[in-house]
């Protein structure tokens, strides 16, 4: 009996993809699998470069997904070869994608499985455990191991050149990414202001401040930090960002996809959660720590450059102090 091909559909955000990828990565270790083709965002799938199971990537932005959800078009929509040739198809998503899985199971000879991406109730189990239990129930004995990523040599070289340009020959920097896909999940900016000042003044550490494409509300903050001498990182592809993170000594961020990416490359991670539950969404890694704080939505952007930085979080200060001696 020959090896089988697998197709995976996932069109979620970066953090959701990386959590799902930890389960997919374990599926890929099955010796019965020839390869896994992805029907997913190419900028996410490229992070898996170097994985032995990685097949081709097909963007979900075309008309096929919409056709499969249409009341009549789903029966006649042209299906691509990567779906027709697959023996197993996994559709990751919420309830809307379940219909797609049901219709593909009618059209394909493959075994089509719907995997709910995350729970909708208040279950405190981690999302990775939620995925593991579903896949175990389908007969796939994955154990829920965290994802590990190794950037390609070419990306790492480019990241080294970038780091040399923006930070010189300083020791491994602290990578700060305060933003998140949901503004309410951002630890208030006055805390980030105080933390950055404390890292530079008290510990004499090089800090990089990362601003994401959806973080335009931080323009004033990033401009003030730049004027204070903090290098700003923005506009990087996910693969270049992954490589840059691998060269840093410590990551501190909010509940975001970048926090999951930092954990996957294996550097120490401190993730500050607020309204979302770290028991469910914490980044997973051997050196990843998630802490929870409380704040009001109206406090997120309540910050002024004229304010004197004042960092008072002793727990985070203690964690960073314990870690910083390894940064050089």
N, C-alpha and C positions, 0 to 999 in steps of 0.2 A: 504493500500500500504506500503510495507516494505521500510526500508532505503536503500539507494543506495551506491555502492562502486565506488570510483574514482581512477584512475591511472594517475600518473604524470610522464612524461619523461623530464629530464633535465640533461645535461652532461657538462654544462659550468663551468667556474671558480668559486671560492668561492664567490666573490663579486656579480657576476651575480646570483648565486644560492640564496644568501640571499635577494637580491631585489625581485626575483621571489617568494621566500618563504613568503615575507610579504603579497603578494596577495593570495598565497596558504593557509596561516594561516587564512585569512578571509574566504576563501572558506570552510575551516574546521569547522567554527563556524555554518554553516548551519545545522539546526536540521534534515534535510532530509538525511544527509550524515552519513553512518555507519563508514567508514574509508577511508583514502587515502593511497594507496600503491605507493611507489616511485620506478621509474626506473632511478636511479641516483647514483652518487658516494656515497658509504656508509659513507665515512668520512665527508661528508656534511650533509647527512640526520640524522646522529647521533646527530647533534646539536639540532634537534627538539625533542629529548627524553623528555618525560613528557607531550607532547601535546596529548590531548584526541583523536584526529583524526588519530594519527600516526599508520599506518598499518605496512606492511613489506617493506623491501628495497631490490631491485634487481639491481645488478651492470650492467651498460651499456657496460661493457668491453667484453661481450660475442659476439657470432657471429650474434645474431638476428638483431641488428641495420643494420649491413652491408648487411644481406640477404634482408631486407626490401627495401634497396636502390639498389639492383641488378635488372637488367632488367627482369630477368625471375624467379629468386629464390624467390622473394617476394610472389608469388602466392602459393607456397607450403611450405614455412618456417613454422616450428612448433611454434605455439603461446602459451605462458605460460598461466596458469590458471588466473593469476592476471589481464591479459588483457581480456581474454574471459569472466570473471565474472564481469568486470567493466561495469557500465552503462554510465559513462562519462570518456573520456580519454583526457588529455591535453598534447599536445606535445609542449614544450617550445624550441625555437631555431630560427635560422635564415633560409634563404630560402632553404637550403639543407634539413632541417627537415620537410619542408612543404610537400615534396614528400612522406616522411614516413607517415605523417598524412593522406594524400590522399589514400595511399595504405591500411593503417589500416582501414580506413572507409569502404573500400570494403570488407575486411576480417572479420570485427567485426560487431556485432549487436549494439555495443555501439555508442554513439554520440561522434565522434572524432573531437577535436578542435585543430587547429594550433594556437599557441600564439607566435607572433614574440617577441624575447627576448629584443631587443632594436632597436631604430630607426637608419636608415642608413643615413638620411639626417641631416641637421643642426638645426632641431627642438630643441628649448631650454627648452621644457617641461621635467620634471624629468622622468627617466625610469619607476618609480613606477606609475606615472600618465599615461604613455604610456600603461602599462600593464592594469591598471584599466579601461581605456576606451575600450580596446579590450574585457575584460571580461564583462563589462557592456553591450557592444553591443551583447554579447551572452546570455544576460539575467541573469547574476550573479551580484547582486547589492552590490559589494564590494565598500568600501569608500577610500581605499588607506592608511589605518593605518600602521604606522611603525611596523616592527617585534620586538617582545620582546622575549628574551631568558633567561631561568633560568637554570644554570648548575645543574646536578644531585648532590645530597649530597656527593656521593662517589668521584666524580671528584673535588668537591670543597674542600673536606678534603685533597685529594692528592695535590691540588694546594697550600693549606695553608702550608702543610709540605715542599713543594718545596720553597715557598716564605720564610719560616723561615730559610731554609738551605742557600739560596743565599743572603738574605738581612737582616737576623736577626729580631730584634723586632722594626725595624724602622716604622714610620707612613706609611700610604698607599703610595706606590711608584708611580712615574710617569713612564708610560710604553711608550717607544719610539720604533716605528717600521718604519724605514726610507725606507725600500724596497718596491718594487712593481713588478707585473708581467711584466711590461714594464720599462726597465731601464730609458728611456727618461722621465718617470713620477716621477722620484726621485728628490726631492729638493736637490740641490748640497750638497755634503758631508761636505764642509766647513761650511755650515749653520747648519747642524746637530751637527758638532763639537762645534761650538759656542754656540748653544742652550743647549747642554748637560753640557758644562762648566758653563754656566750662571745659569742653574737650580741648580747645585751643589754648586757653589761658592756664588752666590748672595742670593738664597732662601734656601740653605742648605737642599735640597730635595733629597731623595733616587731615583735614576734613574735605570730602567731596560732597557737594549738595546736588542731588539728582532731582530734576523737574520733569515730570511726564507730560505727554501730549494733551492730557485732559486737565492739567494743573494750572490753567491760565489765571485762576483766582489767586495764585501765589506769585504773580509777576512782581508785585511790589516787594514781597518778602525776598524773592531771589535776587532782585536788583540791590536791595540793601545788603544782603550777604555778599554779593559780588564786590560791592564797594568796600566791604569790610575785609576783603582779601580771600574770600572763600571761593575756590574754583567751582564753576557750575557745569554740570553734565546734563545734556539734553539732546533730543533728536537722534539717539542711537537706535539701531535695529536691536531686536531681542537677542540675536546671536552675539552682536558686539557688546551689548550690555552684560550678557552672561560671561563673556571673556573678561571684561573689566572687573566684574564682581569677583572673579576667581583670583584676581591679583590684589584684592583688598584684605585687610586683616580683620575687619569687623564691619557688620552691617547693622544699622538701626533704622527701623521703619514702622509704618502703620500696617493695618490689615489690608494688604494689597498683593497683586500678582508678583511684584518685584520682590517682596519678602519671601514668597515661595521659591522664586528663582534663586535668590541668595542662599537659601537653605539647601537647595538641590546641588549647588556647586560646592558645598561643604564648608563654607566659612562660618564663623560664629555669627549668630543672628539674635538680635533682641527686637521683638515685634511688640508694639504697644497697641493693645486692643481697647475698644471702648464699648459701643453698642452691640457689636457682634461678639459671639461667644468663642473664646480661644479653644475651649474643649472641642468645638466642632470644626473650627477653621484655622487653627494654628499651623504655621509652616512646620514641616517635619524635616528633621535633620539631626545628626548626632550632636551638633553644637547649637541647636536652635532653642531659644527660650521665648515664651509668650507671656506677657504681663497684661493685666487688665486695669484700666483706670476709668474714672467717671468724669464726664463733662457734658455741658449743654451745647446744643447745636449752635446757639448764638455766640458761643465763646471760641469757636474754631478759628475764625479770622480776626478775633479781637486782639490786635497787636499793633504796635507803632514802633518805628525805628528809634524814636526818641526814648523809649522805655529802657531803663537799665536792666540788662540781662540778669536773671535771678533763677538759678537752677536749684530746686529744693528736693528733687526725688532721690532720696538716699538709696533706695533699692536699686534703681538703674545705675546710680553712681557707683555703688558697690560692685555690680556686675561688670561694668566697664573697667573699673579699676583693677579687678581681678584678671581681666582679659588683656588689657593694653600692654602689659609687659611683654607679650608675645608678638606685638605688632612690628617690631623692628628686626 
